[in-house]
Amino acid sequence: MSKEKGSLTLDIRPGERVMIGGELVEVELVHKSGQHARIKVTAPTNVKIELVKKSAPMMAE
């Protein structure tokens, strides 16, 4: 498997889908409110799907 990665920034609306790898992985924006978005990721069961949360930045004192 290649270690090279590409990227694409997209603006999507609720109900729109992004297909990755043809129809291998599908990402759908279900709902958007403020700074939160609910997305649905559909992929084969052998594809690992993981949410990686960033830690909140510390407030300067």
MOPAC internal coordinates of N, CA, C and O (Angstrom, degrees):
PM7 1SCF
backbone

  N    0.0000 0     0.00 0     0.00 0    0    0    0
  C    1.4484 1     0.00 0     0.00 0    1    0    0
  C    1.5231 1   109.35 1     0.00 0    2    1    0
  O    1.2310 1   119.85 1   -43.86 1    3    2    1
  N    1.3231 1   117.89 1   136.14 1    3    2    1
  C    1.4536 1   123.22 1  -178.43 1    5    3    2
  C    1.5251 1   111.01 1   -71.39 1    6    5    3
  O    1.2310 1   120.69 1   -39.07 1    7    6    5
  N    1.3305 1   116.29 1   140.93 1    7    6    5
  C    1.4537 1   120.88 1   177.58 1    9    7    6
  C    1.5155 1   111.23 1   -89.72 1   10    9    7
  O    1.2310 1   119.97 1   171.75 1   11   10    9
  N    1.3171 1   117.66 1    -8.25 1   11   10    9
  C    1.4544 1   120.82 1   177.86 1   13   11   10
  C    1.5156 1   109.40 1   -71.45 1   14   13   11
  O    1.2310 1   120.66 1   -38.47 1   15   14   13
  N    1.3288 1   116.35 1   141.53 1   15   14   13
  C    1.4582 1   120.94 1   179.84 1   17   15   14
  C    1.5156 1   109.14 1  -127.44 1   18   17   15
  O    1.2310 1   121.29 1   -30.54 1   19   18   17
  N    1.2947 1   115.14 1   149.46 1   19   18   17
  C    1.4455 1   121.53 1   173.35 1   21   19   18
  C    1.5171 1   108.07 1  -117.67 1   22   21   19
  O    1.2310 1   120.12 1    -9.77 1   23   22   21
  N    1.2956 1   117.37 1   170.23 1   23   22   21
  C    1.4600 1   119.53 1   176.84 1   25   23   22
  C    1.5262 1   109.79 1  -145.09 1   26   25   23
  O    1.2310 1   121.60 1   -21.72 1   27   26   25
  N    1.3060 1   114.54 1   158.28 1   27   26   25
  C    1.4498 1   122.27 1   178.92 1   29   27   26
  C    1.5173 1   106.83 1  -148.67 1   30   29   27
  O    1.2310 1   119.81 1   -54.46 1   31   30   29
  N    1.3171 1   117.98 1   125.54 1   31   30   29
  C    1.4563 1   122.25 1   178.05 1   33   31   30
  C    1.5203 1   107.88 1   -98.92 1   34   33   31
  O    1.2310 1   120.94 1   -52.60 1   35   34   33
  N    1.3318 1   115.81 1   127.40 1   35   34   33
  C    1.4568 1   121.20 1  -176.01 1   37   35   34
  C    1.5262 1   110.66 1  -125.82 1   38   37   35
  O    1.2310 1   120.50 1   -34.01 1   39   38   37
  N    1.3039 1   116.65 1   145.99 1   39   38   37
  C    1.4617 1   122.32 1   169.24 1   41   39   38
  C    1.5156 1   105.96 1  -105.62 1   42   41   39
  O    1.2310 1   120.69 1   -60.33 1   43   42   41
  N    1.3380 1   116.28 1   119.67 1   43   42   41
  C    1.4592 1   119.07 1  -179.67 1   45   43   42
  C    1.5151 1   109.97 1  -126.83 1   46   45   43
  O    1.2310 1   121.28 1   -19.87 1   47   46   45
  N    1.3121 1   115.16 1   160.13 1   47   46   45
  C    1.4614 1   122.61 1   179.88 1   49   47   46
  C    1.5287 1   109.16 1  -110.15 1   50   49   47
  O    1.2310 1   120.28 1   -22.31 1   51   50   49
  N    1.3437 1   117.06 1   157.69 1   51   50   49
  C    1.4611 1   119.16 1   177.43 1   53   51   50
  C    1.5276 1   111.43 1   -50.97 1   54   53   51
  O    1.2310 1   121.15 1   -44.76 1   55   54   53
  N    1.3221 1   115.40 1   135.24 1   55   54   53
  C    1.4670 1   121.74 1  -179.30 1   57   55   54
  C    1.5124 1   113.42 1    93.86 1   58   57   55
  O    1.2310 1   120.03 1   161.16 1   59   58   57
  N    1.3474 1   117.55 1   -18.84 1   59   58   57
  C    1.4592 1   120.05 1   178.15 1   61   59   58
  C    1.5242 1   109.55 1   -79.62 1   62   61   59
  O    1.2310 1   120.87 1   -25.30 1   63   62   61
  N    1.3250 1   115.94 1   154.70 1   63   62   61
  C    1.4603 1   122.09 1  -177.06 1   65   63   62
  C    1.5192 1   110.25 1  -127.15 1   66   65   63
  O    1.2310 1   121.38 1   -30.27 1   67   66   65
  N    1.3260 1   114.96 1   149.73 1   67   66   65
  C    1.4599 1   122.40 1   173.09 1   69   67   66
  C    1.5234 1   106.24 1  -115.75 1   70   69   67
  O    1.2310 1   120.46 1   -56.11 1   71   70   69
  N    1.3249 1   116.73 1   123.89 1   71   70   69
  C    1.4536 1   122.12 1   179.56 1   73   71   70
  C    1.5210 1   107.66 1   -98.41 1   74   73   71
  O    1.2310 1   120.37 1   -48.70 1   75   74   73
  N    1.3304 1   116.89 1   131.30 1   75   74   73
  C    1.4611 1   122.44 1  -178.62 1   77   75   74
  C    1.5252 1   108.29 1  -120.57 1   78   77   75
  O    1.2310 1   120.85 1   -50.39 1   79   78   77
  N    1.3153 1   115.98 1   129.61 1   79   78   77
  C    1.4696 1   120.16 1  -179.37 1   81   79   78
  C    1.5116 1   111.52 1    69.19 1   82   81   79
  O    1.2310 1   120.49 1  -134.98 1   83   82   81
  N    1.3238 1   116.67 1    45.02 1   83   82   81
  C    1.4701 1   120.52 1  -175.05 1   85   83   82
  C    1.5117 1   107.86 1    76.45 1   86   85   83
  O    1.2310 1   120.41 1    73.01 1   87   86   85
  N    1.3162 1   116.81 1  -106.99 1   87   86   85
  C    1.4624 1   120.74 1   177.01 1   89   87   86
  C    1.5277 1   110.40 1  -119.85 1   90   89   87
  O    1.2310 1   120.48 1  -161.09 1   91   90   89
  N    1.3311 1   116.69 1    18.91 1   91   90   89
  C    1.4592 1   120.92 1  -177.79 1   93   91   90
  C    1.5339 1   111.18 1   -65.84 1   94   93   91
  O    1.2310 1   120.03 1   131.23 1   95   94   93
  N    1.3296 1   117.55 1   -48.77 1   95   94   93
  C    1.4642 1   122.20 1  -178.94 1   97   95   94
  C    1.5194 1   108.28 1  -128.27 1   98   97   95
  O    1.2310 1   120.81 1   -42.74 1   99   98   97
  N    1.3164 1   116.06 1   137.26 1   99   98   97
  C    1.4596 1   122.50 1  -179.95 1  101   99   98
  C    1.5267 1   108.17 1  -126.12 1  102  101   99
  O    1.2310 1   120.54 1   -50.13 1  103  102  101
  N    1.3336 1   116.57 1   129.87 1  103  102  101
  C    1.4607 1   122.40 1   177.10 1  105  103  102
  C    1.5231 1   106.98 1  -118.25 1  106  105  103
  O    1.2310 1   120.81 1   -53.94 1  107  106  105
  N    1.3292 1   116.05 1   126.06 1  107  106  105
  C    1.4623 1   120.95 1  -178.21 1  109  107  106
  C    1.5195 1   109.79 1  -123.29 1  110  109  107
  O    1.2310 1   120.50 1   -48.74 1  111  110  109
  N    1.3327 1   116.65 1   131.26 1  111  110  109
  C    1.4524 1   121.30 1   172.87 1  113  111  110
  C    1.5205 1   107.03 1   -80.47 1  114  113  111
  O    1.2310 1   120.54 1   -66.85 1  115  114  113
  N    1.3307 1   116.58 1   113.15 1  115  114  113
  C    1.4580 1   121.80 1  -176.70 1  117  115  114
  C    1.5265 1   110.38 1   -88.49 1  118  117  115
  O    1.2310 1   120.68 1   134.85 1  119  118  117
  N    1.3480 1   116.30 1   -45.15 1  119  118  117
  C    1.4653 1   120.29 1  -175.90 1  121  119  118
  C    1.5188 1   109.05 1  -155.05 1  122  121  119
  O    1.2310 1   120.43 1   -36.72 1  123  122  121
  N    1.3243 1   116.78 1   143.28 1  123  122  121
  C    1.4583 1   122.62 1   177.30 1  125  123  122
  C    1.5112 1   108.78 1  -129.74 1  126  125  123
  O    1.2310 1   120.71 1   -49.64 1  127  126  125
  N    1.3301 1   116.25 1   130.36 1  127  126  125
  C    1.4584 1   121.08 1   178.24 1  129  127  126
  C    1.5215 1   108.52 1  -147.34 1  130  129  127
  O    1.2310 1   120.08 1   -63.36 1  131  130  129
  N    1.3199 1   117.45 1   116.64 1  131  130  129
  C    1.4624 1   120.35 1  -179.36 1  133  131  130
  C    1.5143 1   110.75 1    59.30 1  134  133  131
  O    1.2310 1   120.38 1    54.47 1  135  134  133
  N    1.3301 1   116.88 1  -125.53 1  135  134  133
  C    1.4559 1   121.05 1  -177.81 1  137  135  134
  C    1.5226 1   112.65 1   -95.56 1  138  137  135
  O    1.2310 1   120.35 1  -171.74 1  139  138  137
  N    1.3197 1   116.94 1     8.26 1  139  138  137
  C    1.4616 1   120.84 1  -179.03 1  141  139  138
  C    1.5232 1   110.01 1  -112.87 1  142  141  139
  O    1.2310 1   121.67 1   -35.69 1  143  142  141
  N    1.3122 1   114.40 1   144.31 1  143  142  141
  C    1.4643 1   120.51 1   175.40 1  145  143  142
  C    1.5180 1   107.72 1  -133.60 1  146  145  143
  O    1.2310 1   120.59 1   -40.69 1  147  146  145
  N    1.3046 1   116.49 1   139.31 1  147  146  145
  C    1.4652 1   121.08 1   173.99 1  149  147  146
  C    1.5180 1   106.33 1  -101.68 1  150  149  147
  O    1.2310 1   121.19 1   -59.38 1  151  150  149
  N    1.3361 1   115.33 1   120.62 1  151  150  149
  C    1.4570 1   120.02 1   178.26 1  153  151  150
  C    1.5155 1   109.44 1  -119.08 1  154  153  151
  O    1.2310 1   121.45 1   -28.35 1  155  154  153
  N    1.3135 1   114.84 1   151.65 1  155  154  153
  C    1.4675 1   121.81 1   176.85 1  157  155  154
  C    1.5174 1   107.10 1  -115.03 1  158  157  155
  O    1.2310 1   120.61 1   -54.44 1  159  158  157
  N    1.3260 1   116.44 1   125.56 1  159  158  157
  C    1.4609 1   122.02 1   178.51 1  161  159  158
  C    1.5206 1   107.95 1  -110.75 1  162  161  159
  O    1.2310 1   120.15 1   -56.24 1  163  162  161
  N    1.3221 1   117.32 1   123.76 1  163  162  161
  C    1.4561 1   123.06 1   178.58 1  165  163  162
  C    1.5214 1   107.83 1  -117.04 1  166  165  163
  O    1.2310 1   120.94 1   -55.10 1  167  166  165
  N    1.3376 1   115.80 1   124.90 1  167  166  165
  C    1.4648 1   120.86 1  -177.73 1  169  167  166
  C    1.5192 1   108.56 1  -151.62 1  170  169  167
  O    1.2310 1   120.44 1   -17.14 1  171  170  169
  N    1.3317 1   116.77 1   162.86 1  171  170  169
  C    1.4625 1   119.45 1   174.88 1  173  171  170
  C    1.5365 1   109.96 1   -57.38 1  174  173  171
  O    1.2310 1   120.45 1   -27.77 1  175  174  173
  N    1.3247 1   116.75 1   152.23 1  175  174  173
  C    1.4615 1   120.76 1  -175.99 1  177  175  174
  C    1.5273 1   113.26 1   -64.12 1  178  177  175
  O    1.2310 1   119.57 1   161.45 1  179  178  177
  N    1.3198 1   118.43 1   -18.55 1  179  178  177
  C    1.4644 1   120.23 1   178.56 1  181  179  178
  C    1.5282 1   112.90 1   -87.58 1  182  181  179
  O    1.2310 1   119.71 1  -178.91 1  183  182  181
  N    1.3386 1   118.16 1     1.09 1  183  182  181
  C    1.4588 1   122.37 1   177.73 1  185  183  182
  C    1.5204 1   108.05 1   -97.84 1  186  185  183
  O    1.2310 1   120.82 1   -56.67 1  187  186  185
  N    1.3399 1   116.04 1   123.33 1  187  186  185
  C    1.4606 1   121.05 1  -178.89 1  189  187  186
  C    1.5294 1   109.61 1   -75.06 1  190  189  187
  O    1.2310 1   120.67 1   -49.88 1  191  190  189
  N    1.3287 1   116.32 1   130.12 1  191  190  189
  C    1.4605 1   122.72 1   175.90 1  193  191  190
  C    1.5246 1   105.96 1  -118.08 1  194  193  191
  O    1.2310 1   120.50 1   -55.68 1  195  194  193
  N    1.3156 1   116.64 1   124.32 1  195  194  193
  C    1.4645 1   120.34 1  -174.99 1  197  195  194
  C    1.5245 1   110.14 1  -139.80 1  198  197  195
  O    1.2310 1   120.46 1   -44.47 1  199  198  197
  N    1.3242 1   116.72 1   135.53 1  199  198  197
  C    1.4601 1   121.90 1   173.51 1  201  199  198
  C    1.5180 1   107.57 1   -91.78 1  202  201  199
  O    1.2310 1   120.59 1   -57.41 1  203  202  201
  N    1.3326 1   116.47 1   122.59 1  203  202  201
  C    1.4578 1   121.72 1   177.69 1  205  203  202
  C    1.5296 1   106.92 1  -109.61 1  206  205  203
  O    1.2310 1   120.71 1   -68.25 1  207  206  205
  N    1.3195 1   116.25 1   111.75 1  207  206  205
  C    1.4658 1   120.78 1  -177.73 1  209  207  206
  C    1.5189 1   109.72 1   -92.05 1  210  209  207
  O    1.2310 1   121.42 1   -42.39 1  211  210  209
  N    1.3323 1   114.88 1   137.61 1  211  210  209
  C    1.4506 1   120.51 1   173.73 1  213  211  210
  C    1.5126 1   108.20 1   -84.22 1  214  213  211
  O    1.2310 1   120.57 1   -34.93 1  215  214  213
  N    1.3189 1   116.51 1   145.07 1  215  214  213
  C    1.4555 1   118.88 1   175.21 1  217  215  214
  C    1.5282 1   108.67 1   -74.33 1  218  217  215
  O    1.2310 1   120.81 1   -32.35 1  219  218  217
  N    1.3325 1   116.06 1   147.65 1  219  218  217
  C    1.4588 1   121.67 1  -178.72 1  221  219  218
  C    1.5257 1   109.26 1   -68.82 1  222  221  219
  O    1.2310 1   119.96 1   -40.15 1  223  222  221
  N    1.3453 1   117.67 1   139.85 1  223  222  221
  C    1.4697 1   119.95 1   178.72 1  225  223  222
  C    1.5291 1   110.07 1   -64.85 1  226  225  223
  O    1.2310 1   120.47 1   -35.59 1  227  226  225
  N    1.3299 1   116.70 1   144.41 1  227  226  225
  C    1.4524 1   121.71 1   179.49 1  229  227  226
  C    1.5276 1   109.67 1   -75.16 1  230  229  227
  O    1.2310 1   121.01 1   -37.81 1  231  230  229
  N    1.3076 1   115.67 1   142.19 1  231  230  229
  C    1.4629 1   121.18 1   177.54 1  233  231  230
  C    1.5375 1   108.64 1   -77.26 1  234  233  231
  O    1.2310 1   120.47 1   -43.99 1  235  234  233
  N    1.3352 1   116.70 1   136.01 1  235  234  233
  C    1.4668 1   120.03 1   176.82 1  237  235  234
  C    1.5272 1   108.36 1   -73.58 1  238  237  235
  O    1.2310 1   121.41 1   -41.36 1  239  238  237
  N    1.3355 1   114.90 1   138.64 1  239  238  237
  C    1.4719 1   118.68 1   179.83 1  241  239  238
  C    1.4829 1   111.20 1  -100.33 1  242  241  239
  O    1.2310 1   120.10 1   180.00 1  243  242  241

